[in-house]
Amino acid sequence: MTRTPETPLPSPQERRRLREAQSLSQADVAAAVGVTRATVRSWENGRTTPCGSKRDAYARLLTGAEEVTTHQENPAPALVGSATGPVQASPDHAETTPEPPSETPPASELGPEPKPELAPDPEAELEPLSAPLTPDQAFDALYAFCAPALVRQTYLLTGRRELARESVERAFQLAWHRWPEVAMDRDPAGWVRATAYEFALSPWHRLRPRHRNPEPPPTAPADRALLDVLLQLPPVYRRTLLLYDGVGLDLPETAAETEASTPAAANRLLHAREAVAKRLPELAEPKALHRRLAEVASAERLRAAKPTTVRWGGEQRARHWTRAAIAFTVVLIGATTLTLRTAPDHYEPPLAPGATVHGVPPRVAPGPLSAEELALRAKLKGETVSGPERLVPEPG
């Protein structure tokens, strides 16, 4: 059998330009093709590529062959990007069946608190400007776009407010330290999110004194019950559930971010949903779980620090570690120099150990002289120093 060639698609940057040239939003394209906004964003970032009938429909839409009915001017913001449908797994493979985006929950009764959401709205992306952004402005724009939702996500991942703020700040500080690499990444928001999750789930936090005692749980009993169920899941299951049912990523993106295969990510998601539904039957539906995750995170009113503070903290941390590295290098050079100056420069054989000598008679002190010895001594003393005179023969 011959395989039908796939419909050619433009480059990711060209896809976004063609969409904007037709005055279409990502939500319009998602509704026309039958996917989620997160999937359209992934197509435009170049992380994934459509296939099959969706590829043909997407290609026709970009070329303007089909008309799209635009949404209302002020659509209600999604809770966590987009809701996803149930996952069906078989022994051989696992695949997902997307469902329509979840409806917006009623407005919060807590005053001016923003509507619950865990993922930034794709429509909030910055429009291209005539003048290029400086690195500071680009970083601040990324931080304002991602940080508020990322703090809430990390709180659901760890159950600790301070750790959630610290994880997001450390992730953005590392992003500022590696800004050229992050700025050129296909998905800077995903890069920061993965870094924040890795720091938040690090097992070394359990050795810190302030993390040995649990933080106060949420005040609402329903929120406390859901957070307890999430924290009882294994970290990798909790992260998969949050990315798929919370943030709104599709299954391949979730598998890629958790460094797992797509079937493995699907099985983890199924087991996590079963564990939640067993404790909380009212959250068996993905839509209900999607909504409750956003409500629990938004009820805490977690605030992220200002981007200037994060950049300043990252620069201070970099200076601190640079000075510490210089000091360590100086100490190492000094120790090496001292060793070279004090070390011996030639071989000195070691002294042989002492040995006991046997057979030597003991030393005896002199006793009293006899009469003969006394006479001899007197005779010797009476002679001249040079001895007795010699007899010299005379010539005859």
C-alpha positions in Angstrom: 0.0 0.0 0.0 1.2 3.6 -0.7 1.0 6.1 2.0 -0.8 9.4 1.2 1.6 12.3 1.6 0.9 14.7 4.4 -0.3 18.2 3.7 2.6 20.6 3.9 2.6 23.2 6.7 4.4 26.5 7.0 7.0 27.1 9.7 5.9 27.7 13.3 6.6 31.4 13.0 4.7 31.6 9.7 1.7 29.8 11.3 1.2 32.5 13.9 1.7 35.3 11.3 -0.9 33.7 9.0 -3.4 33.4 11.9 -2.9 37.0 13.0 -3.2 38.2 9.4 -6.7 36.8 9.4 -7.5 38.4 12.8 -8.0 35.0 14.4 -7.3 34.1 18.0 -5.9 30.8 19.1 -9.3 30.0 20.6 -10.9 30.5 17.1 -8.4 28.2 15.5 -8.9 25.6 18.3 -12.7 25.7 17.9 -12.5 25.3 14.1 -10.0 22.4 14.1 -11.5 20.7 17.1 -8.5 20.9 19.5 -7.6 22.9 22.6 -5.9 26.3 22.7 -2.9 24.7 24.4 -2.5 22.4 21.4 -2.7 25.3 18.9 -0.1 27.1 21.0 2.1 24.0 20.9 1.8 24.0 17.1 2.8 27.6 16.8 5.7 27.0 19.2 7.0 24.1 17.1 6.8 21.6 19.9 4.2 19.4 18.2 2.9 19.1 14.7 -0.7 18.1 13.7 -1.4 15.0 11.7 -4.2 13.4 9.9 -7.5 15.3 9.3 -6.5 17.9 11.8 -3.4 18.7 9.8 -5.5 19.1 6.6 -8.0 21.4 8.4 -5.3 23.4 10.0 -3.5 23.9 6.7 -6.7 25.0 5.0 -7.5 27.4 7.8 -4.1 29.0 7.6 -4.5 29.6 3.8 -7.9 31.1 4.3 -9.8 28.4 2.5 -12.4 28.2 5.4 -14.2 30.8 7.3 -14.1 30.7 11.1 -16.8 32.1 13.3 -15.1 34.3 15.8 -15.9 34.1 19.5 -17.5 36.9 21.4 -15.3 40.0 22.1 -14.8 39.3 25.8 -14.8 35.6 26.3 -14.6 34.2 29.9 -11.0 33.2 30.7 -10.3 29.5 31.0 -9.5 28.1 34.4 -6.3 26.3 33.5 -5.9 26.8 29.8 -8.2 24.2 28.6 -10.0 21.1 30.0 -9.2 17.7 28.7 -11.3 14.6 28.4 -10.8 11.2 29.9 -7.8 9.0 29.0 -8.3 5.5 27.7 -5.4 3.1 28.0 -5.0 -0.4 26.7 -2.3 -2.9 27.2 -0.6 -1.9 24.0 -1.1 1.8 23.8 -2.8 4.8 25.5 -4.4 7.8 23.9 -6.5 10.7 25.0 -9.9 11.9 23.8 -10.2 15.7 24.2 -13.4 17.2 25.3 -14.7 20.7 24.8 -13.2 23.4 27.0 -14.7 23.6 30.4 -17.1 26.4 31.3 -16.0 29.3 33.4 -17.0 28.9 37.1 -18.9 31.6 38.9 -17.0 34.7 39.9 -15.2 34.6 43.2 -16.9 36.0 46.3 -13.6 37.2 47.7 -13.7 40.7 46.3 -11.3 41.9 43.6 -9.5 38.5 43.5 -8.9 37.5 39.9 -10.8 34.6 38.4 -9.4 31.1 39.2 -6.9 30.0 36.6 -3.7 27.9 36.8 -2.2 28.5 33.4 -1.7 31.9 31.7 -4.2 32.8 29.0 -2.7 32.4 25.5 -4.5 35.5 24.5 -2.5 37.5 26.9 0.7 37.1 24.9 2.5 40.3 24.0 1.8 41.6 20.5 4.9 42.2 18.4 6.3 45.7 18.9 8.0 47.9 16.4 11.0 48.4 18.6 12.8 45.3 19.9 12.6 44.6 23.6 15.6 44.9 25.9 16.5 41.8 27.9 15.1 43.4 31.0 11.8 44.1 29.3 11.5 40.7 27.7 12.2 39.0 31.1 9.7 41.2 32.9 7.1 40.4 30.2 7.7 36.6 30.6 7.5 36.9 34.4 4.3 38.9 34.3 2.8 36.3 31.9 3.8 33.1 33.8 4.6 33.8 37.4 1.1 34.3 39.0 -0.2 31.1 37.6 3.0 29.2 38.2 3.0 30.0 41.9 -0.5 28.5 42.2 0.5 25.4 40.2 3.6 24.9 42.5 1.4 25.3 45.6 -0.8 22.4 44.4 2.4 20.4 43.7 3.9 20.8 47.1 1.2 22.1 49.5 3.6 24.8 50.8 3.1 28.4 50.1 6.6 29.6 50.8 8.2 26.8 48.9 5.9 27.6 45.9 7.1 31.2 45.9 10.7 30.2 46.4 10.6 27.7 43.6 9.2 30.1 41.1 11.7 32.8 42.1 14.6 30.4 41.8 13.4 29.2 38.4 13.2 32.8 37.1 16.5 33.6 38.6 18.1 30.7 36.8 16.2 31.8 33.6 17.7 35.3 34.0 21.1 33.9 34.5 20.7 31.8 31.3 18.6 34.4 29.5 20.1 34.0 26.0 19.3 30.3 26.1 15.8 30.8 27.6 14.9 33.6 25.2 15.8 31.4 22.2 13.9 28.4 23.5 10.7 27.3 21.6 8.7 27.5 24.8 10.2 29.8 27.5 7.2 29.4 29.7 7.6 25.6 29.6 11.3 25.9 30.4 10.6 28.0 33.5 7.7 25.7 34.6 9.8 22.6 34.3 12.6 24.2 36.3 10.2 25.4 39.0 8.7 21.9 39.3 12.1 20.2 39.6 13.1 22.6 42.4 9.8 22.2 44.2 9.9 18.4 44.1 13.6 18.1 45.1 14.0 15.6 48.0 16.6 17.8 49.7 13.9 20.1 51.0 13.1 17.6 53.7 16.5 18.3 55.3 15.7 22.0 55.8 14.6 22.8 59.3 11.7 25.0 58.3 10.2 22.3 56.1 10.1 19.7 58.8 6.8 21.1 60.1 3.7 21.3 57.9 2.1 24.6 56.9 -1.5 25.4 57.9 -3.9 23.7 55.5 -6.6 25.5 53.6 -9.5 26.7 55.6 -12.3 25.2 53.5 -12.8 21.5 54.3 -13.3 20.6 50.6 -10.1 22.4 49.6 -8.2 20.7 52.4 -9.5 17.2 51.4 -8.5 17.7 47.7 -5.0 19.0 48.7 -4.6 16.0 51.1 -5.4 13.6 48.2 -3.0 15.3 45.9 -0.1 15.2 48.4 -0.6 11.5 49.0 0.0 10.8 45.3 3.6 10.0 44.2 5.4 13.1 43.0 5.5 12.0 39.4 1.8 11.1 39.4 0.9 14.4 41.0 2.9 16.3 38.4 1.3 14.4 35.5 -2.2 15.1 36.9 -1.4 18.8 37.4 0.0 19.2 33.9 -2.8 17.4 32.1 -5.9 18.3 34.2 -4.6 21.5 35.7 -2.4 23.3 33.2 -4.2 21.9 30.2 -1.3 20.3 28.3 -2.0 17.5 25.9 -0.7 14.0 26.6 2.5 14.2 24.4 3.5 17.5 26.0 2.8 16.1 29.4 4.9 13.0 28.7 7.8 15.2 27.3 7.8 17.5 30.3 7.8 14.6 32.8 10.5 12.7 30.7 8.3 9.7 30.1 6.7 7.9 27.2 3.2 8.7 26.1 1.8 5.4 27.3 3.5 5.8 30.7 2.2 9.3 31.1 -1.3 8.0 30.3 -1.1 5.2 32.9 0.1 7.6 35.5 -2.8 9.9 34.7 -5.3 7.1 35.0 -4.0 5.9 38.3 -3.9 9.5 39.7 -7.5 10.1 38.6 -8.6 6.8 40.2 -6.9 7.7 43.5 -8.7 11.1 43.5 -12.1 9.6 42.5 -11.7 7.0 45.2 -11.4 9.6 47.9 -13.6 12.3 46.3 -16.2 10.7 44.1 -17.6 14.1 43.1 -14.3 14.8 41.2 -14.4 11.7 39.0 -15.3 13.8 36.0 -12.2 15.6 34.5 -14.2 18.9 34.1 -15.0 18.9 37.8 -11.4 18.1 38.8 -10.2 20.8 36.4 -12.4 23.4 38.0 -11.6 22.4 41.6 -7.9 22.5 41.1 -8.1 26.1 39.9 -10.4 27.0 42.8 -8.2 25.5 45.5 -5.1 27.3 44.1 -6.8 30.6 43.7 -8.4 30.6 47.2 -4.9 31.0 48.8 -4.3 34.4 47.1 -0.7 33.6 46.5 1.3 36.6 45.2 4.5 36.5 43.2 7.3 38.9 43.8 8.1 41.8 41.5 10.2 41.0 38.4 12.8 43.6 39.4 13.2 42.0 42.8 13.7 38.5 41.2 16.3 39.9 38.8 18.1 41.7 41.6 18.0 38.5 43.7 19.4 36.4 40.9 22.2 38.9 40.2 23.0 39.0 44.0 23.1 35.2 44.1 25.4 35.1 41.1 27.7 37.6 42.7 27.7 35.6 45.9 28.6 32.3 44.2 31.2 34.0 42.1 32.9 35.5 45.1 32.7 32.2 46.9 34.3 30.4 43.9 37.1 33.1 43.8 37.7 32.7 47.6 37.8 28.9 47.3 40.3 29.2 44.4 42.5 31.5 46.4 42.5 29.2 49.4 43.3 26.2 47.2 46.2 28.1 45.5 47.6 29.2 48.9 47.4 25.7 50.3 49.2 24.3 47.2 51.9 27.0 47.5 52.5 26.3 51.2 52.7 22.6 50.5 55.3 23.1 47.8 57.4 25.4 50.0 57.4 23.1 53.0 57.7 19.7 51.3 61.2 18.1 51.2 63.1 18.5 47.9 65.4 15.4 48.3 65.2 11.9 49.6 66.2 11.3 53.2 66.6 7.7 54.1 64.9 6.8 57.3 67.0 6.0 60.4 67.4 2.3 61.2 65.8 1.2 64.4 68.2 0.5 67.3 69.3 -3.0 68.2 70.6 -4.5 71.5 74.3 -5.6 71.5 75.1 -8.7 73.5 78.5 -10.1 74.9 80.1 -6.8 76.0 81.6 -7.1 79.5 80.3 -4.6 82.0 82.4 -1.5 82.9 84.4 -1.9 86.2 85.6 1.0 88.3 89.4 1.0 89.2 90.2 -0.4 92.7 93.1 0.5 95.2 96.7 0.1 93.9 99.0 -2.5 95.3 102.5 -1.8 96.7 104.2 -2.8 93.4 101.9 -0.5 91.4 102.6 2.4 93.8 106.4 1.9 93.5 106.1 1.8 89.7 104.1 5.0 89.7 106.6 6.8 91.9 109.4 5.7 89.6 107.7 6.9 86.5 107.0 10.3 88.1 110.6 10.6 89.2 112.0 10.3 85.7 112.3 13.3 83.3 109.5 14.1 81.0 111.5 13.1 78.0 112.5 9.8 79.5 115.9 8.4 80.6 119.1 9.7 78.9 120.2 7.7 76.0 123.7 6.2 75.9 125.5 7.7 72.9 128.6 5.8 71.8 131.7 7.9 71.3 134.1 7.4 68.5 137.2 5.3 69.5 
